[in-house]
Amino acid sequence: MICRILLLIQLTSCVCGTFVVNVAQTSYQAEENHNITLEWTFTTNTDSSTNSLFIFCEVFTDHDVPVLFHLHEGVEVSESQDGQFAGRVQCDKDVLREGRIRLHVSRLRTEDSGLYVCEMKTKYGSDTGRCHLNVTAAADEPKPQRPTVSPQPESRGRIGLYVGLGLTAAAALLTVCAGLCSVFRLCLTKSAKRRENVSAVV
């Protein structure tokens, strides 16, 4: 009986002291030149401080294993960060006390694709969390097309008005031309008759 109680006490202390790291998502999908936030959660204690926190995040790709983020005793070690991520990774330090790590990665590149592994250590234990990120190439942006403008009903009325006025003006011009032609013919015939009369008299 005493052995069982001692075993229970020992198991309880082991379970209470367990440090676990989880990922918010196991897989992320993003497009090139976009931004993304990767998130891990970890076990916290009421007396835990970020000063005792060690975080080391790296990316396993086909070609390399660059360091994404490094925090040692609550202080970011930017010298450890790979040049591939320089100026593109920000850690939201406000949520570390809540047991969350948020890494904001901006201006994604296709070579950022890979297995992201974050190792965390505190005085209570250590664990790792893993997630995949797949960055696809940006789709070619379609060229802007000129919209085809179809005449509005109001414009159709104006077009009809202009066509009607044009036809009326053309008909008036033809009438004037026809009138002038007939006057000209009449004048010619009178002139021809006068010549005949003058030549008959002589």
Backbone as ProteinMPNN parsed JSONL, in Angstrom:
{"seq_chain_A": "MICRILLLIQLTSCVCGTFVVNVAQTSYQAEENHNITLEWTFTTNTDSSTNSLFIFCEVFTDHDVPVLFHLHEGVEVSESQDGQFAGRVQCDKDVLREGRIRLHVSRLRTEDSGLYVCEMKTKYGSDTGRCHLNVTAAADEPKPQRPTVSPQPESRGRIGLYVGLGLTAAAALLTVCAGLCSVFRLCLTKSAKRRENVSAVV", "coords_chain_A": {"N_chain_A": [[0.82, -1.186, 0.0], [1.861, 1.29, 0.823], [3.884, 1.489, -1.019], [2.434, 1.793, -3.354], [1.28, 4.327, -2.956], [3.574, 5.94, -2.847], [4.503, 5.521, -5.443], [2.383, 6.654, -6.893], [2.608, 9.339, -6.068], [5.088, 9.945, -7.154], [4.596, 9.577, -9.918], [2.661, 11.554, -10.288], [4.137, 13.884, -9.83], [5.846, 13.745, -11.984], [4.094, 13.982, -14.134], [3.02, 16.528, -13.659], [5.263, 18.106, -14.063], [5.73, 17.961, -16.761], [6.844, 19.158, -19.84], [5.553, 20.481, -22.743], [5.478, 21.003, -26.245], [3.501, 22.313, -28.758], [2.123, 22.662, -32.083], [0.289, 25.241, -33.726], [-0.778, 24.782, -36.235], [-0.212, 22.028, -38.356], [0.511, 22.194, -40.955], [1.184, 24.653, -43.37], [0.173, 26.798, -45.999], [1.16, 29.026, -48.474], [1.566, 31.936, -50.596], [4.133, 33.179, -52.716], [5.812, 36.219, -51.866], [3.87, 36.99, -50.062], [2.812, 37.323, -46.58], [3.205, 35.469, -43.492], [2.15, 33.912, -40.422], [3.628, 31.88, -38.139], [2.917, 29.603, -35.565], [3.529, 28.336, -32.314], [2.743, 26.538, -29.327], [3.442, 26.266, -25.825], [4.01, 24.619, -22.67], [3.394, 26.398, -19.72], [4.375, 27.736, -16.519], [3.241, 29.221, -13.444], [5.277, 30.615, -12.202], [7.057, 30.948, -14.224], [9.464, 32.545, -16.307], [10.378, 34.67, -19.014], [13.041, 35.015, -19.122], [14.323, 32.667, -18.617], [13.96, 31.217, -20.847], [14.682, 29.327, -23.738], [14.851, 29.3, -27.164], [15.061, 27.781, -30.267], [14.774, 27.88, -33.58], [14.654, 26.323, -36.701], [14.9, 25.62, -40.26], [14.295, 22.866, -42.227], [15.274, 22.227, -45.338], [15.443, 21.215, -48.831], [18.047, 21.779, -49.528], [19.491, 22.983, -47.426], [19.888, 23.891, -43.907], [18.765, 26.389, -42.595], [18.886, 28.831, -39.915], [16.089, 30.135, -38.381], [15.128, 31.577, -36.162], [16.397, 32.61, -32.976], [16.447, 32.51, -29.539], [17.888, 33.261, -26.494], [17.918, 32.803, -23.128], [15.835, 34.648, -22.915], [16.687, 36.678, -24.602], [16.999, 37.838, -27.877], [19.033, 36.334, -30.322], [20.372, 37.624, -32.83], [22.546, 37.244, -34.477], [22.711, 34.553, -34.973], [20.775, 34.052, -36.807], [19.973, 33.057, -40.109], [21.059, 34.529, -43.193], [19.134, 34.412, -45.156], [16.747, 34.902, -43.881], [17.062, 37.367, -42.772], [15.88, 40.393, -41.524], [13.286, 39.697, -42.148], [11.892, 38.192, -40.307], [9.942, 38.381, -37.458], [9.476, 38.25, -33.984], [6.749, 37.875, -31.847], [6.964, 39.024, -28.9], [5.328, 39.62, -26.794], [3.485, 37.599, -26.359], [4.869, 35.488, -25.346], [4.882, 35.038, -22.558], [2.389, 33.961, -22.253], [2.714, 31.437, -23.142], [3.068, 31.073, -25.86], [4.542, 31.09, -29.075], [4.987, 33.261, -31.609], [5.905, 33.677, -34.833], [6.403, 35.988, -37.25], [6.688, 35.905, -40.611], [7.785, 37.669, -43.318], [7.352, 38.746, -46.771], [7.487, 36.253, -48.3], [9.39, 33.611, -49.821], [9.899, 31.159, -52.404], [11.905, 29.415, -51.686], [11.653, 29.344, -48.971], [10.108, 27.245, -48.282], [9.594, 24.24, -46.442], [10.43, 22.044, -43.631], [9.655, 23.236, -40.558], [11.201, 23.468, -37.533], [10.98, 23.919, -34.131], [12.782, 24.177, -31.247], [12.396, 24.174, -27.786], [13.397, 25.185, -24.557], [13.111, 25.174, -21.054], [13.498, 25.724, -17.51], [11.904, 23.721, -16.693], [11.827, 21.71, -18.537], [12.216, 20.322, -21.888], [11.268, 20.42, -25.367], [10.206, 19.769, -28.761], [8.577, 21.28, -31.588], [6.949, 20.763, -34.7], [6.279, 21.859, -38.032], [5.022, 22.119, -41.39], [5.775, 24.189, -44.178], [4.637, 25.35, -47.21], [5.511, 27.183, -49.906], [4.239, 28.643, -52.687], [4.91, 29.663, -56.073], [4.274, 32.999, -57.107], [1.31, 33.733, -58.822], [1.065, 34.709, -62.237], [0.142, 37.978, -62.777], [-2.887, 38.948, -64.237], [-3.102, 40.844, -67.268], [-4.448, 44.083, -67.365], [-7.56, 44.437, -68.913], [-9.055, 46.345, -71.48], [-12.139, 47.711, -70.937], [-15.035, 46.896, -72.782], [-17.117, 49.195, -74.127], [-20.459, 49.453, -74.131], [-23.061, 51.147, -75.755], [-25.126, 53.179, -73.787], [-28.661, 53.221, -73.015], [-29.455, 55.911, -73.054], [-27.479, 57.06, -74.596], [-27.964, 55.812, -77.011], [-30.298, 57.053, -77.824], [-29.357, 59.614, -78.333], [-27.615, 59.065, -80.392], [-29.429, 58.238, -82.36], [-30.777, 60.66, -82.71], [-28.731, 62.278, -83.767], [-28.209, 60.893, -86.151], [-30.671, 61.157, -87.432], [-30.803, 63.976, -87.705], [-28.619, 64.333, -89.381], [-29.424, 62.923, -91.685], [-31.668, 64.471, -92.385], [-30.416, 66.907, -92.925], [-28.892, 66.134, -95.112], [-30.919, 65.458, -96.926], [-32.107, 67.958, -97.222], [-29.999, 69.346, -98.39], [-29.773, 67.927, -100.793], [-32.235, 68.589, -101.927], [-31.935, 71.357, -102.241], [-29.784, 71.34, -104.017], [-30.971, 69.998, -106.184], [-32.949, 71.856, -106.792], [-31.36, 74.049, -107.54], [-30.107, 72.946, -109.75], [-32.29, 72.621, -111.499], [-33.023, 75.293, -111.825], [-30.717, 76.235, -113.016], [-30.788, 74.715, -115.4], [-33.09, 75.709, -116.523], [-32.347, 78.347, -116.938], [-30.341, 77.917, -118.811], [-31.781, 76.824, -120.966], [-33.434, 79.019, -121.618], [-31.493, 80.831, -122.345], [-30.446, 79.541, -124.555], [-32.675, 79.636, -126.311], [-32.882, 82.376, -126.736], [-30.565, 82.859, -128.156], [-31.156, 81.454, -130.445], [-33.295, 82.936, -131.4], [-32.051, 85.4, -131.845], [-30.196, 84.729, -133.826], [-31.946, 83.994, -135.821], [-33.115, 86.383, -136.527], [-31.059, 87.821, -137.607]], "CA_chain_A": [[0.0, 0.0, 0.0], [2.764, 2.436, 0.901], [4.589, 1.527, -2.316], [1.508, 2.355, -4.349], [1.146, 5.755, -2.685], [4.822, 6.561, -3.27], [4.503, 5.472, -6.908], [1.398, 7.643, -7.328], [3.2, 10.659, -5.833], [6.17, 10.112, -8.119], [3.992, 9.749, -11.23], [1.993, 12.859, -10.296], [5.153, 14.924, -9.967], [6.361, 13.664, -13.348], [3.075, 14.512, -15.037], [2.908, 17.968, -13.433], [6.454, 18.756, -14.555], [5.914, 17.689, -18.175], [6.911, 20.326, -20.711], [5.08, 20.048, -24.061], [5.4, 22.014, -27.298], [2.548, 21.965, -29.817], [2.007, 23.637, -33.167], [-1.095, 25.663, -33.986], [-1.123, 24.071, -37.463], [0.887, 21.157, -38.782], [0.862, 22.503, -42.337], [0.826, 25.99, -43.823], [0.259, 27.013, -47.451], [1.198, 30.463, -48.745], [2.046, 32.325, -51.922], [5.333, 34.008, -52.745], [5.673, 37.66, -51.584], [2.881, 37.228, -49.012], [3.319, 37.179, -45.216], [2.57, 34.373, -42.76], [2.477, 33.823, -39.002], [3.769, 30.506, -37.646], [2.669, 29.668, -34.121], [3.704, 27.166, -31.458], [2.369, 26.753, -27.929], [4.227, 25.445, -24.909], [3.54, 24.572, -21.295], [3.949, 27.453, -18.854], [4.098, 27.67, -15.088], [2.95, 30.557, -12.921], [6.52, 31.303, -11.852], [7.981, 30.912, -15.364], [9.898, 33.842, -16.797], [10.978, 34.572, -20.348], [14.497, 35.058, -18.962], [14.859, 31.301, -18.593], [13.461, 30.566, -22.056], [15.601, 29.109, -24.855], [14.107, 28.9, -28.367], [15.929, 27.647, -31.446], [13.935, 27.446, -34.696], [15.369, 26.183, -37.965], [14.095, 25.114, -41.373], [14.92, 21.786, -42.979], [14.887, 22.31, -46.749], [16.146, 20.249, -49.677], [19.443, 22.149, -49.73], [20.176, 23.586, -46.288], [19.131, 23.958, -42.653], [19.006, 27.735, -42.063], [18.287, 29.209, -38.626], [15.009, 31.106, -38.549], [15.002, 32.413, -34.967], [17.14, 32.092, -31.823], [16.25, 33.279, -28.314], [18.666, 32.636, -25.421], [17.622, 33.428, -21.835], [14.934, 35.771, -23.145], [17.292, 37.683, -25.475], [17.119, 37.37, -29.258], [20.407, 36.256, -30.827], [20.186, 37.872, -34.269], [23.724, 36.761, -35.205], [22.477, 33.151, -35.344], [19.784, 33.979, -37.889], [20.509, 32.922, -41.46], [20.853, 35.699, -44.042], [17.898, 34.213, -45.926], [15.618, 35.431, -43.12], [17.422, 38.657, -42.177], [14.909, 41.461, -41.729], [11.968, 39.193, -42.569], [11.261, 37.422, -39.232], [9.69, 39.122, -36.225], [8.858, 37.439, -32.925], [5.804, 38.606, -30.999], [7.452, 38.693, -27.552], [4.263, 39.851, -25.811], [2.716, 36.379, -26.099], [5.733, 34.443, -24.774], [4.427, 34.766, -21.181], [1.16, 33.159, -22.348], [3.06, 30.112, -23.633], [2.932, 31.031, -27.315], [5.578, 31.691, -29.904], [4.468, 33.686, -32.915], [6.932, 34.206, -35.721], [5.833, 36.606, -38.447], [7.642, 35.854, -41.718], [7.266, 38.538, -44.377], [7.9, 38.633, -48.131], [7.849, 34.839, -48.469], [10.052, 33.148, -51.046], [9.658, 29.722, -52.612], [12.931, 28.662, -50.956], [11.271, 29.265, -47.555], [9.362, 25.995, -48.085], [10.347, 23.205, -45.734], [9.977, 21.583, -42.316], [10.048, 24.2, -39.539], [11.348, 22.794, -36.24], [11.298, 24.836, -33.039], [13.153, 23.513, -29.993], [12.25, 25.08, -26.656], [13.878, 24.676, -23.27], [12.957, 25.985, -19.851], [13.997, 24.966, -16.365], [10.95, 22.636, -16.441], [11.986, 20.654, -19.529], [12.417, 20.75, -23.278], [10.492, 19.679, -26.361], [10.235, 20.391, -30.089], [7.343, 21.296, -32.365], [7.257, 20.752, -36.132], [5.21, 22.153, -38.995], [5.473, 22.25, -42.782], [5.351, 25.384, -44.904], [4.809, 25.241, -48.659], [5.348, 28.488, -50.55], [4.113, 28.481, -54.141], [5.272, 30.841, -56.862], [3.168, 33.94, -57.315], [0.651, 33.598, -60.128], [1.223, 35.883, -63.097], [-1.025, 38.85, -62.681], [-3.471, 39.175, -65.563], [-2.997, 42.206, -67.769], [-5.771, 44.718, -67.336], [-8.206, 44.506, -70.219], [-9.865, 47.536, -71.668], [-13.552, 47.325, -70.961], [-15.788, 47.244, -73.982], [-18.194, 50.085, -73.729], [-21.661, 49.344, -74.95], [-23.804, 52.387, -75.581], [-26.23, 53.161, -72.832], [-29.92, 53.595, -73.67], [-29.476, 57.348, -73.233], [-26.584, 57.331, -75.724], [-28.629, 55.334, -78.229], [-31.238, 58.101, -78.209], [-28.578, 60.698, -78.92], [-27.12, 58.591, -81.687], [-30.587, 58.3, -83.262], [-31.029, 62.064, -82.984], [-27.68, 62.75, -84.683], [-28.423, 60.255, -87.452], [-31.862, 61.797, -88.015], [-30.429, 65.325, -88.131], [-27.719, 64.192, -90.533], [-30.231, 62.551, -92.851], [-32.484, 65.636, -92.73], [-29.528, 67.889, -93.558], [-28.53, 65.598, -96.429], [-32.102, 65.589, -97.791], [-32.266, 69.386, -97.525], [-28.937, 69.685, -99.321], [-30.154, 67.357, -102.087], [-33.351, 69.389, -102.433], [-31.372, 72.637, -102.687], [-28.998, 71.04, -105.225], [-31.918, 69.703, -107.268], [-33.577, 73.144, -107.166], [-30.37, 74.841, -108.257], [-29.92, 72.308, -111.068], [-33.425, 72.932, -112.362], [-32.934, 76.725, -112.157], [-29.627, 76.354, -113.956], [-31.278, 74.171, -116.667], [-34.07, 76.672, -117.047], [-31.571, 79.484, -117.443], [-29.647, 77.465, -120.026], [-32.752, 76.703, -122.046], [-33.841, 80.374, -122.006], [-30.349, 81.418, -123.028], [-30.349, 78.891, -125.861], [-33.785, 80.146, -127.128], [-32.555, 83.756, -127.102], [-29.549, 82.79, -129.199], [-31.825, 81.027, -131.667], [-34.092, 84.08, -131.861], [-31.127, 86.414, -132.317], [-29.6, 84.238, -135.062], [-33.007, 83.979, -136.82], [-33.322, 87.777, -136.902], [-29.878, 88.27, -138.373]], "C_chain_A": [[0.868, 1.255, 0.0], [3.52, 2.592, -0.426], [3.707, 2.143, -3.388], [1.353, 3.861, -4.159], [2.401, 6.491, -3.142], [4.918, 6.605, -4.793], [3.55, 6.512, -7.481], [1.946, 9.06, -7.166], [4.285, 10.94, -6.87], [5.612, 10.344, -9.525], [3.317, 11.112, -11.357], [3.012, 13.968, -10.482], [5.744, 14.918, -11.374], [5.382, 14.281, -14.325], [2.965, 16.021, -14.895], [4.1, 18.714, -14.012], [6.689, 18.543, -16.038], [5.854, 18.991, -18.978], [6.574, 19.872, -22.123], [5.041, 21.244, -25.012], [4.449, 21.491, -28.371], [2.582, 23.039, -30.903], [0.537, 23.986, -33.361], [-1.629, 24.965, -35.226], [0.062, 23.197, -37.836], [1.349, 21.477, -40.193], [0.338, 23.883, -42.702], [1.025, 26.056, -45.33], [0.229, 28.514, -47.682], [1.74, 30.706, -50.139], [3.241, 33.261, -51.769], [4.97, 35.484, -52.59], [4.567, 37.984, -50.588], [3.559, 37.06, -47.653], [2.577, 36.035, -44.533], [2.992, 34.433, -41.299], [2.479, 32.358, -38.61], [3.65, 30.563, -36.132], [2.851, 28.309, -33.457], [3.21, 27.535, -30.063], [3.217, 25.836, -27.06], [3.686, 25.59, -23.495], [4.207, 25.681, -20.486], [3.602, 27.167, -17.408], [3.896, 29.09, -14.583], [4.224, 31.327, -12.593], [7.522, 31.323, -13.008], [8.253, 32.327, -15.854], [10.496, 33.653, -18.186], [12.497, 34.603, -20.266], [15.112, 33.666, -18.946], [14.491, 30.523, -19.859], [14.542, 30.509, -23.142], [14.763, 28.609, -26.026], [15.094, 28.869, -29.53], [15.075, 27.067, -32.567], [14.768, 27.415, -35.977], [14.46, 25.536, -38.994], [14.896, 24.04, -42.09], [14.377, 21.837, -44.404], [15.652, 21.243, -47.519], [17.645, 20.525, -49.731], [20.191, 22.517, -48.46], [19.308, 23.474, -45.033], [19.398, 25.339, -42.038], [18.283, 27.974, -40.737], [17.299, 30.344, -38.875], [14.994, 32.107, -37.395], [15.75, 31.756, -33.817], [16.942, 33.05, -30.655], [16.992, 32.55, -27.205], [18.471, 33.455, -24.147], [16.831, 34.726, -22.017], [15.468, 36.849, -24.058], [17.463, 37.094, -26.87], [18.58, 37.429, -29.707], [20.334, 36.384, -32.354], [21.367, 37.378, -35.094], [23.536, 35.32, -35.672], [21.572, 33.015, -36.556], [20.468, 33.93, -39.252], [20.164, 34.164, -42.273], [19.584, 35.625, -44.863], [16.705, 34.867, -45.229], [15.889, 36.81, -42.515], [16.398, 39.726, -42.539], [13.519, 41.006, -42.105], [11.238, 38.436, -41.467], [11.158, 38.291, -37.982], [9.02, 38.198, -35.228], [7.956, 38.336, -32.092], [6.12, 38.236, -29.551], [6.383, 38.878, -26.482], [3.516, 38.573, -25.448], [3.569, 35.252, -25.514], [5.292, 34.067, -23.365], [3.171, 33.889, -21.16], [1.445, 31.746, -22.844], [2.877, 29.969, -25.133], [4.143, 31.678, -27.969], [4.935, 31.996, -31.237], [5.617, 34.286, -33.7], [6.262, 34.702, -36.991], [6.924, 36.619, -39.522], [7.041, 36.654, -42.87], [7.979, 38.269, -45.694], [8.391, 37.209, -48.412], [8.485, 34.573, -49.827], [9.78, 31.662, -51.19], [10.689, 28.89, -51.859], [12.691, 28.632, -49.45], [10.486, 27.997, -47.26], [10.232, 24.986, -47.35], [9.688, 22.813, -44.426], [10.539, 22.54, -41.27], [10.043, 23.496, -38.181], [11.777, 23.825, -35.207], [11.58, 24.019, -31.789], [13.072, 24.547, -28.888], [12.716, 24.404, -25.387], [13.566, 25.696, -22.191], [13.558, 25.184, -18.702], [13.078, 23.788, -16.04], [11.072, 21.494, -17.451], [12.205, 21.224, -20.922], [11.588, 19.875, -24.204], [10.636, 20.415, -27.701], [8.852, 20.316, -30.726], [7.702, 21.448, -33.826], [6.025, 21.125, -36.955], [5.832, 22.329, -40.377], [4.952, 23.566, -43.349], [5.652, 25.159, -46.378], [4.495, 26.596, -49.278], [5.336, 28.271, -52.057], [4.479, 29.785, -54.836], [4.044, 31.713, -57.079], [2.613, 33.754, -58.717], [0.879, 34.87, -60.917], [-0.053, 36.708, -63.022], [-1.584, 39.096, -64.074], [-3.336, 40.64, -65.969], [-4.38, 42.826, -67.774], [-6.332, 44.849, -68.747], [-9.028, 45.782, -70.284], [-11.322, 47.102, -71.713], [-14.206, 47.763, -72.257], [-16.995, 48.039, -73.537], [-19.361, 49.897, -74.678], [-22.485, 50.593, -74.706], [-24.966, 52.207, -74.622], [-27.515, 53.561, -73.559], [-30.008, 55.093, -73.947], [-28.625, 57.719, -74.442], [-27.226, 56.881, -77.025], [-29.614, 56.372, -78.732], [-30.523, 59.26, -78.873], [-28.055, 60.31, -80.293], [-28.239, 58.659, -82.722], [-30.896, 59.733, -83.661], [-30.013, 62.599, -83.99], [-27.846, 62.157, -86.082], [-29.607, 60.912, -88.159], [-31.557, 63.202, -88.525], [-29.525, 65.281, -89.36], [-28.483, 63.86, -91.791], [-31.094, 63.718, -93.313], [-31.637, 66.681, -93.44], [-29.143, 67.423, -94.953], [-29.702, 65.746, -97.396], [-32.315, 67.048, -98.175], [-31.229, 69.828, -98.542], [-29.253, 69.154, -100.721], [-31.287, 68.171, -102.732], [-32.841, 70.711, -102.975], [-30.597, 72.418, -103.976], [-29.933, 70.775, -106.418], [-32.595, 70.987, -107.742], [-32.627, 73.996, -107.979], [-30.137, 74.279, -109.661], [-31.077, 72.669, -111.997], [-33.431, 74.407, -112.744], [-31.853, 76.914, -113.204], [-30.055, 75.848, -115.346], [-32.253, 75.154, -117.326], [-33.362, 77.882, -117.648], [-30.868, 79.111, -118.745], [-30.622, 77.377, -121.206], [-33.224, 78.085, -122.515], [-32.722, 81.044, -122.785], [-30.214, 80.833, -124.421], [-31.455, 79.411, -126.778], [-33.494, 81.574, -127.575], [-31.53, 83.746, -128.228], [-30.208, 82.389, -130.525], [-32.647, 82.192, -132.253], [-33.185, 85.164, -132.459], [-30.545, 85.96, -133.652], [-30.684, 84.185, -136.154], [-33.264, 85.397, -137.332], [-32.165, 88.231, -137.797], [-29.857, 87.498, -139.62]], "O_chain_A": [[0.611, 2.184, -0.765], [3.758, 3.709, -0.884], [4.173, 2.917, -4.225], [1.302, 4.595, -5.146], [2.305, 7.553, -3.757], [5.36, 7.601, -5.365], [3.884, 7.181, -8.459], [1.76, 9.895, -8.051], [4.379, 12.048, -7.397], [6.101, 11.213, -10.247], [3.391, 11.751, -12.407], [2.759, 14.91, -11.234], [6.104, 15.972, -11.899], [5.775, 15.013, -15.234], [2.83, 16.727, -15.894], [3.952, 19.866, -14.419], [7.751, 18.907, -16.541], [4.945, 19.804, -18.816], [7.229, 18.976, -22.655], [4.63, 22.342, -24.64], [4.585, 20.359, -28.833], [3.011, 24.169, -30.67], [-0.345, 23.145, -33.186], [-2.802, 24.593, -35.272], [1.212, 23.591, -37.647], [2.445, 21.085, -40.593], [-0.799, 24.236, -42.388], [1.943, 25.437, -45.869], [-0.635, 29.206, -47.144], [2.295, 29.812, -50.778], [3.332, 34.03, -50.812], [3.954, 35.942, -53.112], [4.346, 39.158, -50.293], [4.734, 36.7, -47.579], [1.47, 35.672, -44.931], [4.065, 34.943, -40.976], [1.464, 31.672, -38.73], [4.206, 31.453, -35.489], [2.395, 27.281, -33.959], [3.252, 28.7, -29.668], [3.654, 24.772, -27.497], [2.997, 26.558, -23.171], [5.421, 25.878, -20.556], [2.65, 26.445, -17.114], [4.329, 30.05, -15.22], [4.252, 32.553, -12.694], [8.689, 31.666, -12.816], [7.378, 33.192, -15.818], [11.054, 32.599, -18.492], [13.174, 34.256, -21.234], [16.299, 33.508, -19.231], [14.691, 29.31, -19.927], [15.217, 31.499, -23.425], [14.048, 27.615, -25.902], [15.858, 29.811, -29.742], [14.692, 25.898, -32.516], [15.49, 28.362, -36.289], [13.409, 24.984, -38.669], [16.031, 24.27, -42.508], [13.209, 21.542, -44.659], [16.41, 20.466, -46.939], [18.433, 19.607, -49.957], [21.413, 22.38, -48.412], [18.162, 23.027, -45.085], [20.161, 25.455, -41.079], [17.225, 27.404, -40.472], [17.624, 31.361, -39.488], [14.866, 33.313, -37.603], [15.754, 30.533, -33.676], [17.227, 34.243, -30.759], [16.766, 31.36, -26.986], [18.813, 34.636, -24.091], [17.105, 35.745, -21.382], [14.786, 37.849, -24.284], [18.001, 35.999, -27.033], [19.269, 38.428, -29.504], [20.247, 35.387, -33.071], [21.216, 37.116, -36.288], [24.14, 34.908, -36.662], [21.593, 31.998, -37.248], [21.419, 34.667, -39.511], [19.115, 34.776, -42.074], [19.017, 36.655, -45.23], [15.769, 35.328, -45.884], [15.033, 37.359, -41.821], [16.09, 39.936, -43.712], [12.648, 41.839, -42.358], [10.079, 38.065, -41.652], [12.146, 38.857, -37.513], [8.105, 37.452, -35.578], [8.356, 39.426, -31.683], [5.602, 37.246, -29.036], [6.516, 38.349, -25.378], [2.97, 38.468, -24.349], [3.049, 34.176, -25.219], [5.325, 32.889, -23.009], [2.914, 33.173, -20.193], [0.525, 30.937, -22.957], [2.568, 28.885, -25.627], [4.688, 32.669, -27.483], [4.406, 31.111, -31.909], [6.224, 35.274, -33.287], [5.633, 33.933, -37.717], [7.957, 37.268, -39.358], [5.942, 36.362, -43.34], [9.047, 37.658, -45.736], [9.563, 36.995, -48.722], [8.165, 35.213, -50.829], [9.467, 30.983, -50.212], [10.387, 27.775, -51.435], [13.432, 27.973, -48.72], [10.222, 27.7, -46.095], [11.435, 24.884, -47.591], [8.551, 23.19, -44.142], [11.755, 22.646, -41.11], [9.011, 22.992, -37.737], [12.786, 24.511, -35.369], [10.728, 23.262, -31.325], [13.6, 25.652, -29.015], [12.469, 23.219, -25.163], [13.729, 26.902, -22.376], [14.07, 24.085, -18.91], [13.422, 22.947, -15.209], [10.49, 20.428, -17.251], [12.356, 22.432, -21.108], [11.25, 18.739, -23.872], [11.128, 21.542, -27.753], [8.066, 19.413, -30.441], [8.639, 22.168, -34.17], [4.897, 20.761, -36.625], [7.014, 22.646, -40.508], [3.84, 23.997, -43.042], [6.776, 24.821, -46.751], [3.372, 27.093, -49.19], [6.306, 27.776, -52.631], [4.371, 30.867, -54.258], [2.925, 31.218, -57.216], [3.367, 33.631, -59.682], [0.888, 35.969, -60.362], [-1.163, 36.2, -63.181], [-0.834, 39.419, -64.994], [-3.438, 41.547, -65.143], [-5.363, 42.181, -68.139], [-5.65, 45.318, -69.657], [-9.608, 46.233, -69.297], [-11.677, 46.2, -72.472], [-13.958, 48.859, -72.76], [-17.779, 47.611, -72.69], [-19.255, 50.151, -75.878], [-22.597, 51.051, -73.569], [-25.684, 51.207, -74.657], [-27.45, 54.182, -74.62], [-30.573, 55.503, -74.961], [-29.002, 58.59, -75.225], [-27.038, 57.532, -78.053], [-29.753, 56.556, -79.941], [-31.01, 59.825, -79.853], [-28.052, 61.111, -81.228], [-28.009, 59.096, -83.85], [-31.238, 60.0, -84.813], [-30.376, 63.284, -84.946], [-27.645, 62.848, -87.08], [-29.541, 61.19, -89.357], [-31.979, 63.584, -89.616], [-29.658, 66.101, -90.267], [-28.231, 64.439, -92.847], [-31.24, 63.934, -94.516], [-32.068, 67.274, -94.429], [-29.074, 68.231, -95.879], [-29.509, 66.115, -98.554], [-32.661, 67.348, -99.318], [-31.537, 70.595, -99.453], [-29.029, 69.843, -101.716], [-31.283, 68.405, -103.941], [-33.26, 71.146, -104.047], [-30.722, 73.197, -104.921], [-29.703, 71.273, -107.52], [-32.792, 71.187, -108.94], [-33.018, 74.595, -108.981], [-29.989, 75.026, -110.628], [-30.854, 72.989, -113.165], [-33.803, 74.749, -113.867], [-32.035, 77.66, -114.167], [-29.728, 76.471, -116.356], [-32.219, 75.377, -118.536], [-33.727, 78.371, -118.716], [-30.812, 79.916, -119.674], [-30.306, 77.814, -122.313], [-33.395, 78.289, -123.716], [-32.97, 81.742, -123.769], [-29.901, 81.553, -125.369], [-31.183, 79.617, -127.961], [-33.833, 81.94, -128.7], [-31.624, 84.549, -129.157], [-29.865, 82.912, -131.585], [-32.674, 82.388, -133.468], [-33.53, 85.771, -133.472], [-30.417, 86.79, -134.552], [-30.348, 84.323, -137.33], [-33.607, 85.562, -138.503], [-32.402, 89.023, -138.71], [-28.962, 87.683, -140.445]]}, "name": "protein", "num_of_chains": 1, "seq": "MICRILLLIQLTSCVCGTFVVNVAQTSYQAEENHNITLEWTFTTNTDSSTNSLFIFCEVFTDHDVPVLFHLHEGVEVSESQDGQFAGRVQCDKDVLREGRIRLHVSRLRTEDSGLYVCEMKTKYGSDTGRCHLNVTAAADEPKPQRPTVSPQPESRGRIGLYVGLGLTAAAALLTVCAGLCSVFRLCLTKSAKRRENVSAVV"}
